[in-house]
Amino acid sequence: MGLRLAFSTVACPDWTMRQVAERAAEYGYEGVELRTLGAGSTSLSCDPALSDPAKTAKCFEQAGVEPVCLSTSASLHYRDTTAAYQAKEQLTRDLELAAAIGCRLVRVFGNEAEIGRDRNAALERITANVRPMAERAGALGLELLFENGGSFNSGREWWQLLNLVNHPMVGMCWNVANAAASGEQPIVSVPVLNSRIKLAKVKDTKLGEGSGFVPLGEGNVDIEMFVKRLMGIGYNGYITVEWDRLWFSSLAPAEEYLPDALHRLKSWMDAIDQWAEKGRQSTAKAAKRGAPKPPVTFVAPGQ
């Protein structure tokens, strides 16, 4: 099946749901990640919590675009029992909304470890909070994904947490920019998490320069390497383009950014495919000549 491309609706807070679906199809995206801020929000015109889920599903069906993921604001790090209960109550509603729309994935955060407290204790608390939610997700046919961010950005910590959770319906939404901001590169994150990555997310920025978000490939988040590593492990899910115009209205409009981002990603994917095909052809020729067959690996050039 290969990699598929989607975009997050944080890029287009002023679009209607129909515009989201139709423009995704027009630009060539196969899917959309739907951001929700909840039923009381007025910041996101295409917030699925503000629409009839059946109408939302129909918009995407008619456009031939998949509603890939419902991205929530839910965080599961709370020590306070009341806050933890409220978070899980909201997440239950979000899971039901996702199922009604036809999203297969629901994104949550682990989020914060309190200053001065043991990080492992925070991971254990997040694990305890997510388990009943994982059961509910599984009953609805959904996968619950943690996105790296807040206090937890390393692949190793998330590998540890997913081991603690040990549930088939819990995986990772890996945000390469968040990982890069904490100093971790794709050559570390992707092999560590491997098949636990169920959704990949890309955006670019000039780390350390404070210049904000830039077009893909123009910052120093190594997105091309991220794509290579994902292809190297046989990842065949979605890569979501994130452009935070919901939070930063001065960013270029989605009409300008999203087609360009898709073009850049496809160019990288095509180049990697061509390189891999040359490698396969070279191996086949060597085998015909009777040369020893080298082990089959997929490591991008220059690594």
Secondary structure, DSSP 4 states (H G I P E B T S, - for coil): ---EEEEEGGG-TTS-HHHHHHHHHHHT-SEEEEE---TT--S-TT-GGGS-HHHHHHHHHHHT-EEEEEEEEEE----SHHHHHHHHHHHHHHHHHHHHHT-SEEEEE--PPPTTS-HHHHHHHHHHHHHHHHHHHHHTT-EEEEE-BTTB--HHHHHHHHHHH--TTEEEEEEHHHHHHTT--HHHHHHHHGGGEEEEEE-EE-TTTT--EE-TTSSSS-HHHHHHHHHHTT--SEEEE---TTT-TTSPPHHHHHHHHHHHHHHHHHHHHHHHHHHHHHHHHHHHTTPPPPP-----TT-
